[in-house]
Amino acid sequence: MTDYLAAAMAMLGPAQNRYANPAAWDRLHAELDIRMPTDYQTLVDAYAPIQLNGHLYLHHPATERWNLGQDIRDTVLAWSEVSWDDLDPDEDPRLLCGLTELSFGTRNGLWPIAGTDRGETIFLVAEHETAHWLLVEDGEGGWERYDMSFAEWLYRYLIGEDMAGPNSSAFYPGPVQLRRLPMTADERPEPWSGPDRGM
């Protein structure tokens, strides 16, 4: 069985852990009243705030800019204003989730944990403390369910699988491209490459 956390980190390179801060996670968990999965926390601590392969953004709970808690709150607010009763059944995430009601930022609701500059939003579905899965909205009203950990989703995303619905691949051959996000108005994004991965 593949260790997807180790496999994803092998493609991203050595962990930076620039902002790793257990207290920041404790505050976020207390505020949200859920716990983020361990693999997700490990990846965020290791690399975030970052942009991966020119599209995927990961934020961090311990930073003022690119703050994960603020991003979750803002995204939850925006999605909570959507009217779900007027949707075509093919575009209704409630059917995909098997839910009678859809909520964002609630104990059994959807939690936005990552996003892309292509409009895709990756949601954590935290119905049970030990059984998380992901729901991805493609930016155009299409939804896909992925019964896997975030580490597995990220690994598959980085190797070029369709991880936001059909024809959504964002594959780039060669090393993964990472871009550290600026933490002040004067800083510039800092790009670098992961190790060679033979792709």
N, C-alpha and C positions, 0 to 999 in steps of 0.2 A: 504494500500500500504506500502511495506517495505521501511524503511529508511536504505538503504544499507550502507551509510557512518557510521551511528551509529552502525549498526549490525557488520560491519567489525571491527570497533574500539573496540567493546565489546569483540570480540574474541582476539584482539591483546593486550588489556590491556590499562592502563592509558597512555595518550599521554606523550611522553618524551620532545618534542619540544626543543631539545638540540641546534639545528641550525636554528630555525625559524627566518627568516629575510626577511621582505617584500621588502627591497631594492634589495636583491639578486634575487627575483622573477621579480621585475621590470626590472632589467638589462637583465635577461634571456628573458623576453617577448620582450623587445626592440631589442635584438640581433636576435631573431628568427622571429620577426614580426608576432607572433601569441600569444594568451593567453592560458595557460594551464587551464584545467577545475578546478574549485574551489575544488571539492572533491579530485582530484588528489593532488593538492597543500596541502590540509589539511592533507592527509595521509603521504605525503612526509615530511612535517614539523613535524608531530607528531612522526615519527619513523626513518626516513632515516638519514644517510646511513645504510642499514640493509639488511640482508638475512632472508627470511621467509621460514620456513619449509624445510630448507636445499637446496632450489633451486632458489627461486625468489629473485631477487635483485632490490632494489630501491635506487637510488642515490639522492643527494641533491645539489641544485644550490649554496649553501653558503659555501661548503667545498672545500678545495683544492684537497684532495684525494676523490675518489668516486664522482667526480663532475658531476652533471647532464648535464650541458651545454657541457662539454668536451665529455661526453659519447654520447650525441646526435650528436655532430659534427663528432666524429669518426665513429659512426654507419651509419650516413647519407652518409659519404664519401664512406664507404665500399659498401653499398647497391646501391649507384649511379653508381658503376662500373659494375653492373650486366647487361648482355644483355637480354632483355625481349623478343626479337623477335624470339628466338630459342626455346621457351618453348612449351611443350605440352599444349594444351588448358585446360586440367584438372589441370594444375599447374600454370596457368596464373592468377595472382591476379587482373589484369585489368578486367577480366570477372566477378570476384566476386564483384569488386567495381563498375562496370558499368562505367569504365573510358576508354577513347581511348588511354590515355597516363598515364604512371606511373612515379611519381617523388617523391623524398625523400628530406625533408627539404625545401619544397617550400610552399607558402601560401596555396595552395589546395592539398598539397602532404601528404605523410606519415611521421609521427614523432615518432621515437623510444623512448618510455618512460619507458620501463622496459624490463628485460630479465631474462633468467634462465641459470643455468649451464648445462641444457640439450639442449641448442642451440636455445630455443624458444625466439622470439622477439615480444614484444607487441608494436604495432604501434597505435598512435592516428591519426585518420582521422579528420582533423579540417576544413572541407569544409565551415562550417558556425560557427560563434562565439557561437551560442547557441545550436547547434545540432552536438555534437561530437559522434563518434562511434569508435570501435576498430577493428583492423585487426591483427591477430596473425599468424606468420609464425612458423612452428613447428620445424625448424632446418633441415628439410629434403626436403624442397621444397613444402610442403603442406601449404595451407592458409585457415583460417577460419575467417568469419566476425561475429562480435558480436555487435548488435545494443543495446548498453547499456553503462552506465557510467563506469568509471574505478572502482569506489567503488563497484558497483554491480558485475563487473567482478572479482574483488579481493575476495569479499565475496563468490562467487560461486567457485572460485579456492580453497579457504581455506576449504570449506565443501566437496571438492572432486569431483566436477563436471568436465567433460572434457572441459577445457577452452583453449586448443590449438589444437583442432581438435579431431577426434575419438581416444579413448583409450589413452588420454593424462593426465588422472587424476593423481594428486600428493597428494593423501589424506593420512594423518597421523592421527590416532585416538588420542584422548587426547588433551591437550592444544596445541595451536600453538607454535611452536618453533621459537624464534627470536634470531638473532645473530648480535650484533652491530659490524660493520666493523671497523678494526683498522685505526686510523687516522695518525699514524706515523709508521715507520719501526720497532720501538721497542715495540709497543702495540700488544697485542694479541686480537683475536676476543672475544667478551664478550657475552656468551650465556645466555638466560633466557627463561622462559616459560610464555605464556599468562595465563589468568585465566581458570579455569575448564570450559569446554563448553558442558559437558555431551555427548561427542562423543567418 
